[in-house]
Amino acid sequence: MRSEKATHFQHWGLIDYQEAWSRQEAVFAEVVAQKVHNRGLAEADRQATRNYLIFCEHHHVYTLGRNGVATHLLLDEAGLRTKGATFYKINRGGDITYHGPGQIVGYPILDLDNFFTDIHLYLRYLEEAVIQTLADYGLAAGRIPGLTGVWLDHEQQRNPRKICAIGVRTSRWVTMHGFAFNVNTDLDYFKHIVPCGIDDKAVTSLATEIGCTVSIPEVEAKLRAHLAELFQMQLVDEVSSIQ
């Protein structure tokens, strides 16, 4: 059975985090189930596993990864209500982060057997797609050794600031969760957490860095193209059932 690089693109719009998480889990489970089913079949009878790339935005929400520290959320329940935000403990890697309007959240659900079985390379490609997108806007972004994500002032580090957080989960080489890219994000919400458990570095957005609001669809189109090129995806647009 040949590997399948066709990747089904869906845009879920502005969606509640819990609903998106449940939908992700369902798609992820289908892909994993197909892989398990294939193992009991002759090579000629196996069906290629499907790959997905999902973009969306969320209402204000804080999420804590499985290795995160609960005290990195600096709000109690009353404080969350005041900010109109929710909080979830979830099964991705990483610590605490924020999602909200004006942020591109990407959920690649990929069978890495269709691409490459290297989690380190997978994370670097997600970062690289954002780095290349920022370069399209004249910004030099990059990585800081030992810290996942994409950063501004990553070399001299006089004022390093994070613009994209990444946290993933994998099982049987199938991925879920993904990245959160701050475009027009309200950065005040980051003041109520220790972002990704890092208390000595700032958070920024594309709009903050270039001094004006940016078209989300424009940024999404650039980001999509860079992801497709890096992963050699053959993107197939699908109409989401979410309205």
Buried (B, 14 or more C-beta within 10 A) or exposed (E): BEEBBEBBBBBBEEBEBEEBBEBBBEBBEBBBEBBEEBEEEEEEEBEBBBBBBBBBBBBBBBBBBEEBEEEBBEBEEEEBEEBEBBBEEBEBBBBBBBBBBBBBBBBBBBBBBBBBEEBEBBBBBBBBBBBBBBEEBEBEBBBBEEBBBBBBBBEEEEEBBBBBBBBBBBEBBBBBBBBBBBBBBBBEBBEBBBBBBBEEBBBBBBBBBEEEEBEBEEBBEBBBBBBBEBBEBEBBEEEBEBE
